[in-house]
Amino acid sequence: MDTAGLDDIVRELEDGSDSSDAADAMSEAQVSPSEDEEEEEESEERIEKPASKPKFRDHYMGQITRAFGSDLDKIRQEPTFSASQLPILIDSLEAGIDIFSNLEQEIILADAVQE
C-alpha cells in the first residue's frame, strides 16, 4: 500500500469523515501498486534466475553437517531412531535452504569459492 494513501486514510478517519470515503480511499490505495512496489517486482524478476540449486544444496548441507555433526550423530545413535526416519531428518535439514533467495545463494556460493 502506498504510504501517501495510508496517510490520507488516517487523516480522513481523524477528521471524522464518512467511513465509506475512508473505505473507498483504502480500496483505491490497495488496488494501485506504488511505483516502488512495481520496481521491486521487476528487480525480483531479474534476480529470479535459477541459482545452481544442487551446488547450493551440497554446500548448505555440508555446512550444516559440519556445524551440527555431533548433534546429528547423537540423533542417529538414539535407540528410537530408525532408518525410515532418515529421509525426514534430511528433508528437515534441507528445509532451511528455502530461507535464502536465489541472489543470496549465489553470493554464498561465490564467497565459498573464494575461500
N, C-alpha and C positions, 0 to 999 in steps of 0.2 A: 504494500500500500504506500502511496506517495505521502511523505510527511506533511507536505503542504495541505493535502486533502484531509489528513488527520487533524491538523491544526484548525482547519475550517470547521470540522465537525465538532471539535471541542469548544470552539468559540460559540457556535450556534447553540450547543447544549447549555453553556454557561449563561448566554444571553436569554435563555428561556424561549428560544424559537420553537416552532411547531416541530414535534418529534418526527413527523413524516418528512419534513425538509431535511433533518439530520440523517434519517434513514436513506433518503434519496441521495444525499451527498456521499454517504458511506458506500452505497452500492456503486455509484459512479466512480469513486476512488478505487474500489476493488476491481472494477471491470477494466479500466485502462491502466496497463502497467506503465510504470515510470520509465524514463529513458535509462536510468541506472539498471533497472531490472532487465531491460532488453539487452543492454550492453553486456551484463553479467551472463545472460543466457547465451549470447553469441560467443563470448570468450570460453564458456564451458563447452560449447560445441566444438570450438577449435582445439581445446585441450583434450577432448574425449577420444583422442587417438588411442587405439588399444595398446597398452603397455605390454611388454613381453611378460605376460602373466605367469608362464611356467618358471621363468627365471626369478621373478619376484617371489613366487611361492617357495621355490627352493631356498632362496636367500632368507626369507622370513622364517621358514620352518627351521633352518639351520640356526638362526639367531635364537629362536625360542628354545630349541633343544639344548643349545649351549647354556643359555641363561637359566633354564629350569631343569637341567638334566637330572640332578639329584632328586628333585620332586617327582619328575616323571618316572624315575627308577622306583621310588617308593610306591607310587600308584601301581606300576606294573607288577611289583612283588607282593601286593596285597593279596591275601588268600581269596578274597571275594572277586578279584579282577579276573575276567575270563577273556579268551581270545576274541570272542564275539563282541566285546566292548571296545576293542582296539580301534575299529573304524569310527566309533562315536567319539573317542578321545581325539583322534586325528582330525575329524570334522570340527570338533570344538576348538582345537588349536588353530585350524585354518580359518575359522570364522573371524578371527582378528584381522585378517587381511583386508576385509571389507571397510575398515575404518580409514584406509589410505586411498586417496584419489589417484587417478592414473598419473597425474603430474607428480604427486608425492612419491609414488612407486618409482617413477623414472629418476627422480632426484636421489632417492635412496640407493638405487642400483648404480647410478653414476658415481656416487660417493663410495660405494663398496668397491668399485673397480679401481678407484684412485688409491685406496688403502692397500 
